[in-house]
């Protein structure tokens, strides 16, 4: 997808416009003083060739865009797989942090139903 291709496409568009304008206005008169329609067939052929060139250029661009899109989709699949893995590790880390936090919490603030009557407690 180079910059030069885009420039040549713009030049082709300008060429089509130029020849189409000349065809609509009756063609060019030849140096020998020909009729205004003497260049009409040549202009039509040039316009058709320029249109075909544009078509080929656009088809090439579409192929390039499809390749780019496939690469983006592949990168997205890989990224989503990584996100899923990280979410799993994050969940495991959260569970570990909760467990450690419970172990660090003073006995008096823990759930009373979890007490088992160890040493130092009144029975």
SVG drawing of the C-alpha trace seen along z (x, -y; Angstrom):
<svg xmlns="http://www.w3.org/2000/svg" viewBox="-21 -24 27 50">
<polyline fill="none" stroke="black" stroke-width="0.4" points="0.0,0.0 2.6,-2.5 2.1,-6.2 3.1,-6.2 0.2,-3.9 -2.3,-6.4 -0.7,-9.2 -0.9,-7.2 -4.6,-6.5 -5.2,-10.2 -3.4,-10.9 -5.5,-8.3 -8.7,-9.9 -7.6,-13.3 -6.8,-11.8 -10.2,-10.2 -11.8,-13.5 -9.8,-15.4 -10.7,-12.9 -14.3,-12.7 -14.6,-16.5 -13.0,-16.6 -15.4,-13.9 -18.4,-15.7 -17.3,-18.9 -17.0,-17.3 -13.4,-16.1 -10.3,-17.9 -9.8,-19.3 -6.7,-17.8 -3.7,-19.9 -4.8,-19.5 -8.1,-21.1 -10.2,-17.9 -13.8,-17.7 -14.4,-18.0 -15.4,-14.3 -12.1,-13.0 -10.6,-12.3 -13.8,-10.8 -13.0,-7.2 -9.4,-7.7 -10.8,-9.4 -13.3,-6.6 -10.5,-4.0 -8.3,-6.1 -11.2,-6.5 -11.9,-2.8 -8.2,-2.0 -8.0,-4.4 -11.1,-2.8 -9.6,0.6 -6.3,-0.5 -8.3,-1.9 -10.2,1.3 -7.0,3.3 -5.5,0.9 -8.6,1.1 -8.6,4.9 -5.0,4.9 -5.9,2.6 -8.7,4.8 -6.4,7.8 -4.0,5.9 -6.7,4.8 -8.0,8.4 -4.5,9.6 -4.2,6.8 -7.6,7.7 -6.7,11.3 -3.5,10.4 -5.5,8.1 -8.0,10.9 -5.1,13.3 -3.5,10.7 -6.9,10.2 -7.4,13.9 -3.9,14.2 -4.6,11.1 -8.0,12.5 -6.3,15.8 -3.7,13.9 -6.5,11.9 -8.2,15.1 -5.0,16.5 -4.4,13.3 -8.0,13.3 -7.4,16.8 -4.2,15.9 -5.8,12.8 -8.7,14.9 -6.1,17.3 -4.2,14.3 -7.4,12.8 -8.2,16.1 -4.6,16.3 -4.9,12.7 -8.2,13.4 -6.7,16.5 -3.7,14.6 -5.9,11.7 -8.0,14.1 -4.9,15.6 -3.7,12.1 -7.0,11.0 -7.1,10.9 -9.2,13.7 -11.6,11.3 -12.8,10.0 -13.2,13.3 -16.5,15.1 -17.5,16.4 -18.7,19.7 -15.2,20.6 -13.8,20.6 -12.8,24.0 -12.1,23.3 -8.3,23.4 -6.0,22.6 -6.5,19.3 -10.3,19.2 -12.9,19.4 -15.1,22.4"/>
</svg>
